[in-house]
Structure formats: structure tokens, C-alpha cells
């Protein structure tokens, strides 16, 4: 899942070392769930309680629901870590939660186990809450019964074979094992996922015209799944083209560097306008100081260009933005996306040997796409 989707999320803690984030859209759903449970469900399920008790239990139910979603995602993460797949974060948002997993499973069995762990955890919680409901007072029975039902629904819903949902990943693992081709399996599962997402959208539209409840929600879920499935399909194609491609195959070897003592006017006139690049490494006596891009220059008014030096506005270099020539180009692209960088330095034995950019990878994909 693209991390950009979750801009506007803030971290609320860590579990198993994994950052747990809450997207602002979660607050909307939290409020709606609390309101609907407090004004409709609990008054009907336990009619003899005071109003404040309904609102307290509504808020508690909403919190436990999202705790259940977090548990669902942690189950995926726990199994993924067994296969040394890093987990960047877990984010709660309007449609539930998502674990941002960096990397792909090593084989179909791993994919199946990672995917099925989520629904299994939801079914486990459904049984747990059902058991708690059986031995509770009327008020608490209503709370636990709701959580048992909703966790069962979450488990069943996630088993729908629409990639990138859990059921879609189970489907991908089956196709992958049968065809022995990860990219084909991903594209096939994503294609099926798009069809299922379109069904949600069309059924949502039908529900609205037929005055059936939940039509708008079905449309929103369908749109989200369609977007995710399309992105997964495109990513699989990108991975297929870049599979086996090294950084050295797509990097720029003819590097032009800037001296930190240059003014921005000199840098713009003699480098940015002359070469047409979007950024340049800044080197001082053979030592890499950082990178200057158009982004930093645009933050300075044109009247100040003659006074401001490159060293004043460059982005200082960090080793986490380095990559080596023999590493995979996919790793470089993932690093640029994750760090929001248009270019990163290629280093070998402590020296700059190249520069790899998003545009350079895009040109490579364009050329290889035409050849294919």
C-alpha cells in the first residue's frame, strides 16, 4: 500500500516494535460508530440502562473494534516477521487498518500463511467475545455480542478473493504455487480484485436507487479496493520489468557536482539551466556534503539568489540515502519513494560512482516497455 495514502496519520505507540498510526479519517468512523451504537444498538439491546451508560459503552465498543482491527493486522505482521519481511507500520483509517509490509513473501506457502493469519485472528476474537457474552450481565452481553458479530464479519469480508484483500492474497498464493510465476499470480489476482471492486461499486449504486441501506458505504469500499487493485497490478508490471535489473544498469555515471561556495545564481545559470537536471550532488574537496535540488532553490526568493550560497540551502547527506551499484534497482526505487527523494547517490568504496533518479528509472521502463 502506498504510504502516501496515509499522509495525515500520527503515531500513537508501538506494539512488537511496530509503529501504530491513526489516520484522521479514523476519527470520523470512531464518532459514527459511537453515535450509532449509543443511540440505536445499546438502547434496544439493554433498554433499562441510563443514557450515559449507552455512550460509555458505545465509545468502549468503538475502541475495542479498532483494537480488534489492530490485532488482525498484528497477526499478519507477526507471521511476516517469521519470514524476515519488515513491517514499516500499522495504520488505522476509515476502512479499518492496514499493515505496511516492505517486501514480498519468499514463496507461496509464506504468502498463504501471512494472508490467512488476519482472518483467523478475527475468527478467534469472534469466539472469544461470544464466550465472554455468554457469561456476562445484560449490558456487557450486548457489548461482547456486538464485538463477536463484527469480528466474524471482518473475518468473512477479508476472505473475499479480491486482491489486495486477505482472500485475494490467498488466491495469489494458490495461483503462484500452480503457475510458479509470482508476477503472473499478482496480475491475475489484481485483475480479479478489480472486478470484485467494480461489483461493490455497481451494487452500491443499485442500493442507493433501490433505497437499500449501505449503498454509499459499498461504493466507497469498492472505490478503495479498485484503486488498491489497480496499483497492485501496475506495481507487479513494474517489478517484472525491473526484476534482475541492477542499480548500475540504470544509474547516471557522468556526474556533475556543485561546489558549496557557489551562489544560487551561479548554480542556476551554470548548472540547472545548462544541464537540465533537477538536482546535483554537492562536493567539497572530494567529500560529499549533500544534494541541492530545485525544491530548495524555490524556497529562496530570486532577489536573494546572489547572496545565498549552495552550502546554505543544500540537503545534508545521510548514509541512509546511499545505495550500491550491484543492488537491485527496485530497492533504489522503493528507497526513493519511502524517503520522498527524486534521486539518491550510488556509492562504492566510499566514492560517488553514479546517481540514480526516478526519471531515469521511468525512462528505462518506457524503453523496455516499447521493446516488449
N, C-alpha and C positions, 0 to 999 in steps of 0.2 A: 504494500500500500504506500502510496506516495506520501511522504512526510509532509509535503506542502498542504495536503488536505487538512492537517491538524494544526495549522497556524492559528493561534488564539487559544492554545491549550497551556495549562500551567501545571507544574509538578506538585503533587500533594504528599508524596512519600515514596518509599522504596519497599518492595517485597521480594525476597530472594535476590536482592541486589538489582532488581529491575525497576526503573523509574515508573511510577504510576502517575498518569496525567489525566486531567479533566478538561475537556473542551467546553467552551462557553455554551454550546448547544445542549450539553447535558443538563444545565440548569433549567432550560425550558422544559425538558421531559420530566425532570425531577418535580418541578412545580405542577405539571399537568397530572402526573401520577398521584402525587399527594392530594391534589384537589379532587380528582375523580374518586379515589378510594375513601376520602374523608366525607364526601357529600353523597355518594351513592352506595358504594360497596359495603362499608362498615355499618352505616345506619340500617341497612337491610339484613346483614348477617348477624349483627348484635344490636338490636333496637333499644335495649334498656340502658345503654351507656350515655354519659354526658357528652356534649359536643366536643369539649376539649380532648376527651379520650379518643374520639374519631380522628382528630387532626394529628394527635401524637402518634397514633398507630399508622396513619397514612404516611407520615414522614418516615417512621421507622420502616415500614414496608418498602418505601421507595429506596431507602438506604440499603436495606438487605437485598433488594433486587439488584442494585448495581454492585453490591458485594458479590452476589452470585455471578454476575457477568464477569467481574474481575477474576473470580475463581475459575470460571470457564477458560478465560484467556491465559491464566497462570498454568492451567493444565497443559495447554498447547506448549507454552514456554518451557515447562519442566521437561517434557518429552524431547523438545527440540534441543535443549541443552545436553541431553544424553548423547546426541549426535554431534556435539560441538558446534551447533549453529547458534550464533549470538543473537540475543534479543535486545533491541535498542530501547523499547519502551512499550508500555500498555496504555492505551488512551481510551477513556470513556467518552462517548459522544452521543449524538441524538439517536443513532440507530443501535446503540448498545456499546460494544467495545471491540477493539482490535489490537492484536499484538503485532508490533512492527518487527518482523523477523528478517535478519540480514543474512542472505544466503539461501540456497536451495538444499533440500534433503539429498543425501548421498545415493539413495536407492529407493525403489517403490515401497518397500516394506517400511522404511523410515517415514516416508510421506503419509502412508496409511495410518501409522501409529500416532504421528503428530496431529493429523486431522481428526481422527476418531476420539482423541483424548478429550476434546471440548464437549461434544455431545454426551459422552459417557459421564463426564463430571456433572453436567446439568441433570442427567437422569439420577445420578447419585444424590444430588441435592433435593430433587423431587421426592425421592424415597425418604430422605432424612426429614424433610419438613412434613411429609404426610404422617410419618411416625410420631413426630412431635405434636401434630394436630390431634392425633387420636387420644393423647393423654393430657390435654390441656383444658383450661376453662373456656367458656363460650367465646370471650373476647380474643384470647390468644389462639383459639382454634380457627377463628376466622382469618387471623393474620397468617398462621402457618399453612392453612389450606390454600390461601391465595398464592403464597410463595411456592408451594408444591406444584400447583397448576401452571404457574408462569415458567418455572424451571423445566417442567415437562414440555411445554410449548416451545421454549428456547431450544431444547434438545432436538425436538422433531423438526422445527423450522430449519435448523442448521444442517440437517441431514438431506435437505432438498439438494439434488445434484446440480446446482448452479454455481460454477466456479466464479469467484474465489471463495464461496462459502465452504464450510467443512465438508458437506456432501459432495461438492464439486471437486474438492481436493482428494477425497476418497475415490471418486470417479477417475481423476487424473492418475492416481496410483495404479488403478486397475488397467487403464489403457497403457500406461507406461510399462507395466510388467508384461503385458501382452505383446506390445509392439517394439519394446526395447528402445524407444525413442522418446526422450524427455520433452523435446521441443514439439514434436507432433502431438504428444499427450496433452501438453499445456494448451496448444492452439485448439485442439479438439474439445477439451473441457471448457475452454473460454467461449468457444462458439456455442456450445450447449447452454452455457451460463447466460449468454446474450439473449438467446431465445426464451429462456425462463424469465429473464428480467422484462422482456417485452410483453410476455403473458401477464406479469404483475401489473404493468402499466396499463395495458388494454382492459384487463379485468377491473382495475381501479376506475378507469373512465366509465366502464359499463355500470359499476356500482354507484357512481355518482348520479348518472342519468336514471338509474333504477331506484334511486333513493335508498340504497342499501348503506349501512354504516361502514366506515373504514376505507372508503374509496380513495380519498386524498392520501391517506397513510400508505395504502398499497402502491399508489403512483410514485410517492417519494421513495419508498423502498425499491421499487422497480428501477427508478432512475439511478439510484445509488449503485445497485447491482449491475446495471447496464454499463455505467461509467467504469466501474471496477473491472468488469469482464473485458471490456474493450482495451483498457490499459494493460491488463494481463496478456491479452492476445498480442498487442504491439510489443510489449516487453519480451515475450517469447521469441518473436521475429527478430528483435534486436539482439537478443542473446545468441540466437542461432547464427546470425551473420558474424558476430564478434567472437564466437566460440573459437578458441585457439589462437586468436589474434593477440600479439604481444604489444606492449606499450611502444617498443622500438619500431614497430611496423607502422604506427600512425603518428608518432611524435614529430615535431619540427626540430630538425638538427641544426639548422642555421639560425643561431640565437643572436638576437640584437639586444644588448643590455644598456641600461642607463647609468650614468654617474650620479650619485646622490647630490652632488653640488650644483647640478643643472637647475635653472629656474623652470617653472612650469611652462612659461612662454617658449623657452628653448626646447623643452621636451615635446610640446605640441607641434611646433613648427618643423623641427628636425627629425622627429621620430614618429609621432602618431599620424601626422598628415602625410609624411613621406612613405612610410611602410604600410599604413592602413591597419595595423594591428590594434587590438583592443586593450593590450597590456604588455608591459615589458618588465623583466627581472631587473632589479637594481643591484649593481655590484660595486663594491668599494675595495680596491686593491686586492682583487681576486676573491673577496668574501661576499657571499650572498647576503644582502641586507633585507630584501623583501621584494614586493611587486607593486608597481604603480599601474593602475588601470584608469580608464575613462571615468569610472564611478567616483574615484577620489578627486579627479580633476573637476568634475561637475559640481562638487561641493564647494569649490572656491570660485568667487566672482572673477570675471575676466580682468577686471581692473587690478586684481591682486596677483595675477599670474607672474608678472615680472619680479615681484618681491618674494614670493613663496618658492622655496626650494623643494626639489623632489624628496629629499630626506625628511621634510616637514610633514608630508602627507602620505607617504608610502605605507602600505600594509606590511608590518614587520613579518619576517619569515618565521614559520613554525614547522618543525620537522614532521608534524602530522600531515602537512600538505605536500610531502615528498613521495615519490614513487620511483621504482627501479625499472630499467629497460626491459627486463625479462618477465616482469609481472603482467598479468592479464589486463588488456585494455578495458574489459568490463569492470575490473576493480578500480581503475582510474576514473571511469565514468561514474561509478557509484560514489566514490570519494568526492568528486566534484559536485554531485547532486546533494549529497549529505552535508557538505560544508558550504554549499552555495557559492562555489567558485567556478569561474569561467575557464580557468587554466591552472595547472599545477606543474611544479618543477620535477624534471626527471634527473635523478642524481645517480652517480656511480663513482665509488671510491672517493667520496667527498667532493666531487666536482660536478658542475652542471653539464649534462650531455644532451639535454633536449627540453622541450616544452610541449606538453600535451594539452589540447584545448577541446572544449565541447564542439566548437565549429569544425575542428579538424576531424573529430570522430564522425560528425554529421556528414562531412564531405566523403569520408571513407564509406559510410553506409549508403550514401547516394550513388557512388560509383559502383559498389558491389551490387547494389540493388538493380542497377541498369544492366550489369553484366549477367545477373541471374535471369 
